[in-house]
Amino acid sequence: MNAQANIVAAPPAVYSAIAAIQGELAKVGISKDGVNEQQKYRFRGIDQVYGALSPLLAKHGLCVLPRIVSRDMRERVSIKEYNGTKRESVLFYVTVEAEFDFVATSDGSTHTVRTFGEAMDSGDKATNKAMSAAYKYAAFMAFAIPTEGDNDADETTHDVRPTEAQADAPDMTPKGGWGDWATLLLETIASSPSNDALDKLRDNEKQRINASKKEDATMYKAIGDAFKARRAVLDDEIPY
């Protein structure tokens, strides 16, 4: 009887190339050398990503080919202060949806990564910045690039005037303050006689509960936990 050999097909070369590049970047990473002066945080710029990736892509025979799936552009108003006077100017806010084909040159195998990029600019660079952001974060995710081992949307933060919908949104701050409101709400939840009463209470306070999340995340969580605990009691369950 002839022994039948077990033949295991080799994986597509694109994944071997991605893994090889991941391995090299894991040793050195890309440090956060860029600084956003407005909000004082550090970031990794697109030029750093290109600089780190380009030689590795060539070395391991991997091409990254972009394709823009969609683009959305809206005009916003930027507010800046000069010598004590606030001035307004137009900003172009662009969002792009992009796909990147990772192609292995050895066998033509392909893997596609889809990401979004967002950016603002007062001139003609908003789309460029958004595309750069999409590429940068596709690379970060595909190659799992660690941190350590004005073409970048992270470089600048703009102060923009609220949209009409935001400007018309009511102020949800309770008259007695958030603390008193939360205390009363928690007491009301704890004494609610039925699930229907809880549903009515949540509906009546829905907007303010949602607003409390931005005001105090701990308070928002406590309210949610209180609703769950009271429902468990009403359903004759023991809350954990």
C-alpha positions in Angstrom: 0.0 0.0 0.0 1.3 3.4 -1.0 1.4 5.9 1.8 -0.5 9.0 0.9 1.4 12.2 1.7 -0.5 14.9 3.5 -0.2 18.0 1.5 -0.8 21.3 3.3 -1.3 24.3 1.0 0.8 27.3 1.8 -1.1 30.3 3.2 -1.5 33.3 0.9 1.7 35.2 0.9 -0.1 38.5 1.8 -0.6 37.2 5.3 3.0 36.1 5.7 4.2 39.6 4.5 1.9 41.3 7.0 3.1 39.1 9.8 6.7 39.7 8.9 6.2 43.5 9.0 4.3 43.2 12.3 7.3 41.4 13.7 9.8 44.0 12.7 7.6 46.9 13.9 7.0 45.2 17.2 10.7 45.7 18.0 10.9 49.4 17.3 7.4 50.8 17.1 6.6 54.4 16.1 7.0 57.0 18.8 4.5 59.8 19.4 6.8 62.7 18.3 4.1 65.0 17.0 2.5 67.5 19.3 -1.0 69.0 19.1 -0.4 72.5 20.5 -4.1 73.3 21.0 -5.0 70.3 23.2 -1.4 69.4 24.3 -1.3 65.8 23.3 1.3 63.8 21.4 0.5 61.8 18.3 2.2 59.7 15.5 2.2 61.6 12.2 1.7 60.3 8.7 5.3 61.0 7.7 6.5 58.8 10.6 4.2 56.0 9.4 5.5 56.3 5.8 9.1 56.5 7.0 8.7 53.3 9.1 6.7 51.3 6.7 8.2 52.1 3.3 11.4 50.1 3.6 9.6 47.2 5.2 6.9 47.1 2.5 9.7 46.9 -0.1 11.7 44.4 1.9 8.8 42.0 2.3 7.1 42.5 -1.1 3.9 44.1 0.0 2.0 46.8 -1.8 -0.6 49.0 -0.2 -3.0 50.4 -2.8 -5.6 52.9 -1.7 -9.2 53.3 -3.0 -11.6 56.0 -1.9 -15.1 54.6 -1.5 -16.9 57.8 -0.5 -16.2 61.4 0.5 -18.4 63.8 2.4 -17.6 67.5 2.8 -19.3 70.1 5.0 -18.6 73.7 5.8 -18.1 74.7 9.4 -17.2 78.0 11.0 -14.0 78.3 12.9 -13.7 80.8 15.8 -10.3 82.3 16.7 -9.4 85.2 18.9 -7.0 87.9 17.7 -6.0 90.7 20.1 -9.1 90.1 22.1 -11.5 90.1 19.1 -13.2 86.9 18.0 -13.1 86.3 14.3 -14.9 83.7 12.2 -13.6 81.8 9.1 -14.8 78.9 7.0 -13.5 75.4 7.7 -14.0 72.5 5.3 -14.8 69.3 7.3 -14.2 66.2 5.2 -14.8 62.5 5.9 -13.6 59.8 3.6 -14.3 56.1 3.5 -11.2 54.3 2.1 -10.2 50.8 1.3 -6.6 49.7 1.2 -5.6 46.5 -0.8 -2.6 44.8 0.7 -1.1 42.9 -2.2 1.7 40.4 -2.0 4.0 40.7 -5.0 5.1 37.0 -4.9 1.7 35.5 -5.6 -0.8 38.4 -6.0 -2.8 37.4 -3.0 -4.8 40.3 -1.5 -6.4 41.4 1.7 -8.5 44.6 1.9 -8.7 46.9 5.0 -11.4 49.5 5.2 -11.2 52.6 7.4 -12.5 56.2 7.7 -10.5 59.4 7.9 -11.8 62.8 9.1 -10.1 66.2 8.9 -10.7 69.9 8.9 -8.8 72.6 7.0 -9.4 76.2 6.1 -7.8 75.8 2.6 -7.6 72.9 0.1 -5.9 70.3 2.4 -8.9 68.8 4.2 -9.3 65.9 1.8 -5.6 65.2 1.8 -5.5 65.2 5.6 -8.5 62.9 5.8 -7.0 60.4 3.3 -3.7 60.5 5.3 -5.7 59.8 8.5 -7.4 56.8 6.9 -4.1 55.4 5.7 -2.4 56.0 9.1 -5.1 54.1 11.1 -5.4 51.3 8.6 -1.6 50.8 9.1 -1.9 51.0 12.9 -4.6 48.3 12.9 -3.2 46.0 10.2 0.3 46.0 11.5 -0.5 46.5 15.2 2.1 49.2 15.4 3.1 49.9 19.0 4.1 53.4 20.3 7.6 52.6 21.4 9.4 49.3 21.3 0.5 70.5 8.7 -0.5 67.2 6.7 -1.7 65.4 9.7 -5.3 65.6 11.0 -4.0 65.1 14.6 -1.7 68.1 14.4 -4.4 70.8 14.8 -7.6 71.1 16.7 -10.1 73.7 15.6 -12.7 75.6 17.7 -15.9 75.5 15.6 -19.2 77.2 16.1 -22.0 74.7 17.0 -24.3 73.6 14.2 -27.9 74.9 14.2 -29.1 71.7 15.8 -26.5 71.9 18.5 -27.2 75.6 19.2 -31.0 74.9 19.5 -30.5 72.0 21.9 -32.0 72.8 25.3 -29.9 73.2 28.4 -30.7 70.0 30.4 -29.0 71.2 33.7 -31.5 70.7 36.5 -32.6 73.7 38.5 -31.2 72.4 41.7 -28.0 71.0 40.1 -27.1 67.5 38.9 -26.4 66.2 42.4 -29.8 66.9 43.8 -31.5 65.7 40.6 -29.6 62.4 40.7 -30.4 61.8 44.4 -34.1 62.3 43.8 -34.1 60.2 40.7 -32.3 57.3 42.5 -34.8 57.5 45.4 -37.7 57.4 42.9 -36.2 54.4 41.1 -35.8 52.5 44.3 -39.4 53.1 45.3 -41.0 52.5 41.9 -43.8 49.9 42.3 -43.7 48.3 38.9 -41.7 47.9 35.7 -44.3 50.0 33.9 -43.6 52.8 36.4 -39.8 52.4 35.8 -40.5 52.6 32.0 -42.5 55.8 32.4 -39.9 57.3 34.7 -37.1 56.5 32.2 -39.1 58.0 29.3 -39.8 61.2 31.2 -36.2 61.6 32.2 -34.6 60.2 29.0 -33.1 63.5 27.8 -31.7 64.5 31.1 -30.3 61.0 31.8 -28.5 61.1 28.4 -27.2 64.5 29.2 -25.9 63.3 32.6 -23.5 60.9 30.8 -21.5 63.9 29.5 -21.7 65.7 32.9 -20.6 62.8 35.1 -20.1 59.2 33.7 -20.1 57.7 37.2 -23.5 59.3 38.0 -24.8 58.0 34.6 -23.7 54.5 35.4 -25.2 54.6 38.9 -28.6 55.6 37.4 -28.4 52.7 34.9 -27.4 50.2 37.7 -30.3 51.5 39.8 -32.8 50.8 37.1 -31.4 47.2 36.6 -31.4 46.5 40.3 -35.0 47.7 40.8 -36.2 45.6 37.8 -34.4 42.6 39.3 -36.3 43.1 42.6 -39.6 43.6 40.8 -39.1 40.4 38.8 -38.3 38.5 42.0 -34.7 38.1 41.0 -31.7 38.7 43.3 -29.4 41.2 41.8 -25.7 40.3 41.7 
